[in-house]
Amino acid sequence: MQIYLNGQAIDTQCENLFQLVQQLELEGKRFAVEANEQIIGKSQLENTAISPQDRIEIIHAVGGG
């Protein structure tokens, strides 16, 4: 299915946001997820299904000094 991730159209077979985070190799890192203009808590990622044309924003924190 096609979704929009950070404004870019991508194809994915992920069924939920947790799978998408795993696909992007962000598991264990600091990040925030918004799906269709709603912030999704990390505890809800596995329970939040992805549908075609969803608009998902994932922001990931990068440390540095």
Secondary structure, 3 states (H helix, E strand, C coil): CEEEECCEEEECCCCEHHHHHHHCCCCCCCEEEEECCEEECHHHCCCCECCCCCEEEEEECCCCC
